């Protein structure tokens, strides 16, 4: 018994000692991170090195590092305020022009059935198809946590900014002709189920976090028609918005939407080729990226590369989502 007790106590002491060392190392890392973020002039090379080694949780650390690494914040701290003011003002302008008042000029010859290539009604219907896909994807974003379904503390304070009504109006009614046993034909009005029937909808005047992400993606799609919206973009913007909207500093948290939009736009400028189908087979497309990955595996782990070939495990089976979604899933 004494031997067992002695062994148990020794193990407890060892565990306690390891825990103390880990906590001391963590505190030192937090202090180093905070001191780095207090600099007046940042080095991108040092920021990348520091982030690669891991950013401690808490405060605004991860949020600020991501904004620096995605070229949203200037490397000179003295330029932050002016840059943020301009970018956030620009985003509010995007909301006004794309969401609130998308048709500044009205063409009297235009109508919903027009086949003209420049018909604003035709473009409106095309945009609705994109919006419905964004709506569907954003409602189920980050399903493992309830954050996206919760109301944001900082909804946009401009009338007409919510896309909720537009989505609901896009759910059309259709007449269905049915014949009963006596041969009588009945016309029944069939209502397609809308997303609001499947998910909890917040009261008027409140916005869920997923609705904010929905607006970000819709504005991005409108401003980038060559790429528009492709499924998977929601998985990339989701972690960005979550980190920014969870910032412990209310001053940063309040502008999470605008900050997320520009960081997402900068990130997409680097990886947008992965989402353009016509570039899939090119060197800069997703196929080229998978080939580059396998080349790296062959050089770094030749035995693993041979094993994958022998088992006929093509890179499309495991690396396609890794590369397109940046390991967000």
C-alpha atoms as one frame of an Amber mdcrd trajectory, in Angstrom:
protein
   0.000   0.000   0.000   2.823   2.337   0.936   4.517   1.637  -2.369   1.305
   2.344  -4.290   0.734   5.591  -2.361   4.312   6.689  -2.882   4.106   5.966
  -6.625   0.799   7.822  -6.909   2.116  10.850  -5.045   5.224  10.922  -7.228
   3.109  10.878 -10.381   0.922  13.672  -9.005   3.988  15.773  -8.256   5.347
  15.169 -11.750   2.017  16.144 -13.315   1.836  19.213 -11.112   5.365  20.182
 -12.082   4.610  19.755 -15.792   1.442  21.833 -15.430   3.357  24.628 -13.724
   5.974  24.618 -16.469   3.274  24.697 -19.153   1.481  27.590 -17.486   4.712
  29.541 -17.092   5.503  28.941 -20.767   1.986  30.018 -21.765   2.158  33.223
 -19.707   5.512  34.055 -21.257   4.041  33.511 -24.696   1.058  35.762 -23.913
   3.383  38.495 -22.674   5.565  38.187 -25.770   2.483  38.406 -28.002   1.102
  41.475 -26.203   4.441  43.241 -26.421   4.639  42.484 -30.144   1.198  44.013
 -30.764   2.166  47.215 -28.926   4.816  48.093 -31.500   4.528  51.240 -33.568
   6.101  49.632 -36.650   5.435  45.995 -37.567   7.461  43.592 -39.673   5.384
  41.268 -41.854   8.119  38.657 -41.713   8.131  38.723 -37.912   4.335  38.708
 -37.757   4.219  35.584 -39.940   6.881  33.867 -37.848   5.085  34.722 -34.641
   1.694  33.566 -35.923   3.168  30.329 -37.278   4.275  29.434 -33.764   0.727
  29.932 -32.443  -1.315  32.887 -31.217  -2.606  32.643 -27.618  -6.367  32.895
 -27.121  -8.014  35.864 -25.472  -8.100  39.602 -25.937  -7.711  40.942 -29.471
  -4.571  38.969 -30.251  -5.764  36.626 -32.977  -8.029  39.305 -34.452  -5.200
  41.831 -34.789  -2.729  39.292 -36.163  -5.164  38.192 -38.856  -5.878  41.802
 -39.848  -2.157  42.453 -40.148  -1.396  39.250 -42.040  -4.268  39.841 -44.478
  -2.969  43.348 -45.273  -6.018  45.070 -43.818  -4.140  46.976 -41.133  -1.066
  48.976 -42.202   2.277  48.010 -40.715   2.480  51.486 -39.157   0.178  51.764
 -36.148  -0.137  55.517 -36.657  -2.020  54.804 -39.929  -4.584  52.446 -38.421
  -7.271  54.979 -37.471  -7.390  56.672 -40.867  -7.364  53.363 -42.756 -10.143
  51.898 -40.634 -12.251  55.034 -40.978 -11.980  54.987 -44.783 -12.583  51.254
 -45.174 -15.571  51.167 -42.834 -17.078  54.193 -44.553 -16.560  52.485 -47.921
 -18.339  49.372 -46.677 -21.333  51.409 -45.547 -21.411  52.873 -49.060 -21.467
  49.338 -50.518 -24.446  48.523 -48.310 -26.328  51.599 -49.482 -25.625  51.001
 -53.178 -26.007  47.205 -53.304 -28.501  46.358 -50.557 -30.616  49.412 -49.770
 -30.868  51.202 -53.126 -29.528  48.870 -55.843 -31.316  50.650 -58.717 -30.277
  54.287 -58.779 -31.468  54.702 -62.381 -34.729  53.273 -63.656 -35.239  52.294
 -67.278 -38.889  52.838 -68.244 -38.568  50.304 -71.101 -37.449  47.577 -68.726
 -39.923  45.019 -67.335 -39.787  41.627 -65.540 -40.211  39.633 -68.782 -37.573
  41.536 -70.715 -34.937  39.412 -72.469 -32.577  42.346 -72.974 -29.030  41.495
 -71.814 -28.863  44.737 -69.832 -32.268  44.271 -68.186 -32.112  45.160 -64.518
 -34.951  42.704 -63.872 -32.952  39.897 -65.439 -29.994  40.790 -63.268 -32.263
  40.972 -60.232 -33.472  37.409 -60.816 -29.895  36.190 -61.331 -28.868  37.847
 -58.078 -31.770  36.162 -56.315 -30.482  32.734 -57.356 -27.082  33.589 -55.888
 -28.686  35.018 -52.736 -30.804  31.909 -52.152 -27.688  29.714 -52.315 -25.828
  32.024 -49.921 -28.827  32.013 -47.589 -28.945  28.223 -47.565 -25.206  27.873
 -46.875 -25.003  30.580 -44.207 -27.912  29.213 -42.161 -25.962  26.006 -41.558
 -22.578  27.667 -41.056 -20.496  26.406 -38.100 -23.237  24.008 -36.923 -21.188
  22.749 -33.966 -21.600  26.050 -32.115 -24.673  28.219 -31.528 -22.844  31.489
 -32.172 -24.103  31.980 -35.731 -27.730  31.622 -34.669 -27.414  34.234 -31.923
 -28.263  37.897 -32.418 -25.427  40.290 -33.082 -25.016  43.150 -30.623 -24.194
  45.541 -33.459 -26.725  45.261 -36.309 -26.290  47.748 -39.142 -28.254  50.875
 -38.194 -29.627  51.594 -41.650 -33.150  50.779 -42.829 -33.444  48.095 -45.483
 -30.115  46.381 -44.824 -31.547  42.953 -44.034 -31.825  40.478 -46.910 -34.416
  38.429 -45.031 -37.445  39.944 -46.796 -35.865  39.570 -50.227 -35.199  35.891
 -49.601 -38.769  35.298 -48.416 -40.192  37.051 -51.490 -38.092  34.833 -53.718
 -40.057  31.790 -52.564 -42.735  31.662 -55.275 -46.188  30.159 -55.093 -47.183
  27.582 -57.719 -50.561  26.194 -58.732 -50.861  22.415 -58.766 -53.639  20.691
 -60.745 -54.947  17.524 -59.098 -57.646  15.095 -60.225 -59.857  13.296 -57.680
 -61.576   9.897 -58.097 -64.647  11.397 -59.767 -62.467  12.994 -62.423 -62.912
  16.528 -61.124 -59.866  18.696 -61.495 -58.915  20.839 -58.513 -56.360  23.617
 -58.500 -54.471  23.723 -55.222 -52.078  26.464 -54.266 -48.741  24.937 -53.326
 -46.353  26.971 -51.204 -42.702  26.033 -51.434 -41.214  25.744 -47.980 -38.916
  28.622 -47.189 -35.786  28.614 -45.079 -37.609  30.556 -42.358 -39.904  27.533
 -41.866 -36.924  25.361 -40.990 -34.908  27.754 -38.801 -35.712  30.050 -35.927
 -36.148  33.626 -37.147 -35.226  36.527 -34.896 -37.701  39.374 -34.289 -37.752
  42.355 -36.647 -34.877  44.718 -35.907 -32.522  41.937 -34.796 -29.972  40.127
 -36.926 -28.357  36.762 -36.396 -24.639  36.502 -37.003 -25.285  34.245 -40.016
 -27.353  37.053 -41.581 -24.361  39.364 -41.267 -22.180  36.789 -43.035 -24.884
  36.441 -45.671 -24.713  40.179 -46.389 -20.909  40.074 -46.597 -20.981  37.265
 -49.163 -23.758  38.849 -51.232 -21.901  42.159 -51.445 -18.705  40.303 -52.377
 -20.564  38.396 -55.114 -21.994  41.622 -56.540 -18.609  43.371 -56.547 -16.816
  40.374 -58.049 -19.067  39.055 -60.848 -16.203  37.057 -62.365 -16.175  34.845
 -59.291 -19.582  35.631 -57.755 -20.373  33.151 -54.981 -19.317  29.524 -54.902
 -20.178  27.029 -52.198 -17.285  26.825 -49.775 -16.705  30.566 -49.516 -19.003
  30.551 -46.483 -16.627  28.123 -44.758 -13.726  30.513 -45.342 -15.432  33.716
 -44.216 -17.034  31.999 -41.198 -13.893  31.699 -39.020 -12.844  35.258 -39.928
 -16.160  36.717 -38.827 -16.306  34.530 -35.705 -12.900  35.726 -34.506 -13.620
  39.401 -35.252 -17.142  39.342 -33.776 -15.837  37.586 -30.645 -13.164  40.212
 -30.000 -13.089  41.209 -26.339 -12.713  44.882 -27.301 -16.163  46.367 -28.155
 -14.507  48.959 -30.398 -13.253  46.170 -32.682 -16.315  43.971 -32.226 -18.666
  46.732 -33.381 -17.061  46.838 -36.836 -16.619  43.088 -37.285 -18.748  43.047
 -40.446 -16.763  45.645 -42.380 -13.419  44.300 -41.158 -14.397  40.766 -42.131
 -15.467  41.867 -45.604 -12.129  43.464 -46.457 -10.045  40.694 -44.890 -12.100
  38.112 -46.792 -11.699  40.093 -50.024  -7.918  40.250 -49.549  -7.769  36.535
 -48.789  -9.899  35.668 -51.815  -7.558  37.668 -54.064  -4.941  35.007 -53.255
  -7.109  31.904 -53.653  -9.930  32.968 -55.996  -8.546  30.797 -58.829  -9.541
  27.743 -56.788 -13.183  28.780 -57.181 -13.164  29.491 -60.922 -14.214  26.310
 -62.704 -12.664  27.266 -66.044  -9.252  27.379 -64.346  -9.520  23.967 -62.662
  -7.129  22.278 -65.092  -4.650  25.149 -65.274  -1.446  25.506 -63.272  -3.042
  28.150 -61.046  -6.296  26.204 -60.559  -7.208  23.613 -57.972  -5.758  20.730
 -60.027  -2.424  22.533 -60.179  -2.541  23.097 -56.419  -3.149  19.397 -55.767
  -0.256  18.441 -58.037   2.009  20.881 -56.181   0.932  19.354 -52.878   1.759
  15.844 -54.065   5.135  17.034 -55.359   5.887  18.352 -51.857   4.774  15.041
 -50.326   7.036  13.085 -52.691  10.020  15.193 -51.665   9.332  15.336 -47.926
   7.772  11.878 -47.364   8.576   9.564 -50.302   7.354   6.474 -48.445   3.991
   8.109 -47.788   3.731   9.179 -51.437   4.413   5.602 -52.587   1.847   4.249
 -50.150  -0.816   6.640 -51.468  -0.083   5.546 -55.040  -0.206   1.850 -54.142
  -3.564   2.309 -52.417  -4.826   4.436 -55.319  -5.655   7.313 -52.995  -5.766
  10.226 -55.378  -5.282  13.747 -53.995  -8.855  14.628 -55.007 -10.062  12.269
 -52.273  -8.384  14.043 -49.372  -6.804  17.342 -50.415  -9.507  19.035 -52.497
 -11.412  20.360 -49.478  -8.195  21.034 -47.552  -6.965  23.387 -50.258 -10.219
  25.065 -51.272 -11.421  25.625 -47.686  -7.956  26.298 -46.182  -8.413  23.479
 -43.654 -11.478  25.189 -42.178 -13.200  21.781 -42.223
